[in-house]
Amino acid sequence: MSKWWSFDSKQETDSIFRSEVMSLCQMFLQPEAAYDTIAELGEVGCAQFRDMNKGVIAQQRKFIGEVRRCDELERKIRYVTAELDKDGHKVLDLMDDFPPAPKPRDIIELEAHLEKTETEIIELAANDISLQTNYLELTEMIQVLERTDQFFSNQESHNFDQNKRGTHRDPEQTNGHLGFVAGVINREREYAFERMLWRISRGNVFVRRAEVDVPLKDPRTGSVLHKSVFVVFFQGDQLQARIRKVCTGFHAHMYPCPSSHAERMEMVKSVRTRLDDLKAIISQTEDHRNCVLNAVGKQLPKWSAMVKKMKAIYHTLNQFNVDLGSKCLIGEAWVPKRELELVETALAAGSAIVGSTVPSFINVLDTKKEPPTYYRLNKFTRGFQNLIDAYGISSYREANPGLYTCITFPFLFAVMFGDMGHGTILFLLGLWMVLDETRLMKKRGGEIWNIFFAGRYIILLMGLFAMYTGFHYNDIFSKSINVFGSHWVNVYNRTTVLTNPTLQLNPSVATRGVYPMGLDPVWQSASNKIIFLNTYKMKLSIIFGVLHMTFGVCMSVENFVFFKKYAYIFLQFVPQVLFLLLMFGYMCFMMFYKWIKYSPTTDVLADTPGCAPSVLIMFIDMVLFKTETASPGCDVNMFPIQKEIEMIFFALAIVCIPWILCGKPLYIKFHRRNRPAEPVVEVDEIVEKIEVTGKEVIITEVAEAHESGGHNEEDDEPMSEIWIHQAIHTIEYILSTISHTASYLRLWALSLAHAQLSEVLWTMVLSMGLQFPGYIGAIALFFIFAVWEFFTIAIMVMMEGLSAFLHTLRLHWVEFMSKFYAGAGYPFTPFSFKELLTVVDDD
């Protein structure tokens, strides 16, 4: 007997059109098997748990102690990772080879190992800072001794005697003799330092300084230090004390310096010996530190994954409710209906690991709660679905526009970006990212790169469709290609053309029929090219816009039928589609009728192109009930009963407005008055009970599940709110039908602008390189082509491509999806170790 949640191939094909059917499961887990069971569910990644303790603060939850232990372990891992990055060690990613969740008893060993590693690294870091500080001080002392040697002669001066800590004076002849202080100071502070000394001594000091040319590093930060050696000559004990205070305030390091040349050289030798010994100690310390970091770096990714898994498990267990006797944990989770078997298997595996004799079981609840939205996506459809989700997550089981966006989005983009050359560049970019996606997926670029790479299939299709529309526009880098040969025939000879360059070709005698596909290449040299393309692309944009909006209105029928709101088909869909088609659908019909009726080869004067009326003027006259005056020999109307049909269409369109406004509220009022009283269900009903004991699964029918359209919020709203909402919806739809139709004219505007910008780049840049003669022209063309290529990629592909992308996005979000898409759902975020460990860290 097949299980009631089994699915067929039709469900598989509908998974992108409608979200997955979700089941609310109530889980009963034994405390000893809860950890392993949640670990198995995390590996499967098909359950979104609900918080059963929303009123309980985090500090009062059962497993808060374990979560804090994991936080401490993560802190230690972050510290070790920072030390690895500081020394230039690369931490390898595990990619998909993640270790299993650790057992609770194994975490004690991991804690001890991390504690030992952290303590050892901290001690090594402290020792290294101490050694580097000593090395810096000795280096500065050598610089002071060597630089001050330039300030003194080789003979011993009778004016100076040795004094403690760098101050020297004659003890027997104090008056009239000089002392000095030597040291180093940061280079950016030396000018302020000299000014301060001048002020406190009233100009009675003499300062000599020289820059330190040896690179110095800060022992703590590793940043480069720029310092200078200084010697301050002074007279008197009071001035000496002031100078020392100023040196301390400016963080200048003072060092002892003998006044005798021999003593200074002896001290330099002594300091150099100490530096050599210190270098050997620092080298040994760094080798030991590298060995420790290399050893821990190999295990760090594994430890990090284990701690993250363990913390996620305890965080999930904190969402479970504990019964009064603490004999089981009770939780709820949303699970896709077709994946309930995986939950069964996870429950059985969790109980089998600990050898639990008490069975775990789940109850499938029949609930009024709104389930999350979940689509089964692949790497192709995910990019298009992200565009829809950026507007709003689909409501549960709502028709998903992402399925049709896979085609309509690149097509409308290509209408604005129609150029075979630019489309080829875009296509090759997308093709490169698709073919090399395995390697590029491992690359961690910036946020902009991640956005581009996530939409690689969108870029691929946009480039492909741009090549298609560019072929129809017969446009490749603002030039045309002669594929089928021109269907225009030049009936003039060379002499006539040279004497009268403004000749016009008569379509009645100068054409050989309709061009097979796209535009005739002869339009490239026509003086009225822009006028022709203007009307051609404007009409195409209106036609595509009306088709797109009509399709969006028709999509609402799918939602009405699925949610069993059949009355809304007559009350909402019919008047909306009638208003759209009777007004703007009729205008599109007249465009096609005008193309068919008026021909240059006809013998009837009224059917020639010169008598063809403007469709836009005709549409305005239809609304204003006006009639234009026809030219001599021409007809005002395109067909005999045109005015009568237009009056009928306009009257029916006006009738649709109160139809939309009053139909739905009156139906809801009538439905509430005549529906029977229903019992209020305050708790979720158990549909089915599933017990798992070892490998045996026991399914017990408790209640019969029933299909429903979900909880309707309209049943709870007062009638006044419904009337207000419907009035707003009616005004919005009627006005938006007009404004949205005009909004599709951006297809025409951007397409025309793109073509003109491309032509400007050709005329103002590349064609100039073709005008230079000889070898100079070849060299000039080389550089001019580089400039043209740069502007083509930067302006035409990137800037114009981004502009067309944003306009296409707006057409889908506002003009198309507003006709049927609510987007009031929330996403399905299952508890999954894979999703947890593969999140890209933006930092």
Protein Blocks (a to p, Z undefined) as FASTA:
>chain_A
ZZfkbccfklmmmmmmpccddddddddddfklmmmmmmmmmmnopaccddfklmbcfklp
mklmmmmmmmmmmmmmmmmmmmmmmnopacddekjmccddddfklmmmmmmmmmmmmmmm
mmmmmmmmmmmmmmmmmmmmmmmmmmmmmmpcfbdcfkbccdeehiacdfklmgopacdd
dddddfklmmmmmmmmmmmnnopaccdddddfbdcddfklopacdddddddddedjklmm
mmmmmmmmnopacddddfbfklmmmmmmmmmmmmmmmmmmmmmmmmmmmmmmmmmmmmmm
mmmmmmmmmmmmmmmmmmpccdfkopaccddddddfklmmmmmmmmmmmmmmnopabdcd
ddddddfbdcdddddddfklmmmmmmmmmnoccdehiacfklmmmmmmmmmmmmmmgcfk
lmmmmmmmmmmmmmmmmmmmmpccdfklmmmmmmmmmmmmmmmmmmmmmmmnopgehiac
dfkopabdcfbdfklmmmmmmbccdfklmcgbjafbhcdfklmmpcklmmmmmmmmmmmm
mmmmmmmmmmmmmmmmmmmmmnopaklmmmmmmmmmmmmmmmmmmmmmmmmmmmmmpcck
bmbfklgmklpccfklmmmmmmnopacdddehiafbfbfklmmmmmmmmmmmmmmmmmmm
mmmmmmmmmmmmmpccddddfbdcdfbdcddehjaccdddfbdcdddebjafklmpcfkl
mmmmmmmmmmmmmmmmmmmmmmmmmmmmmmmmmmmmmmmmmmmmmmmmmmpgcjllmmmm
mmmmmmmmmmmmmmmmmmmmmmmmmmmmmmmmmmmmmmmpnolaccdddddfklmmmpcc
fZZ
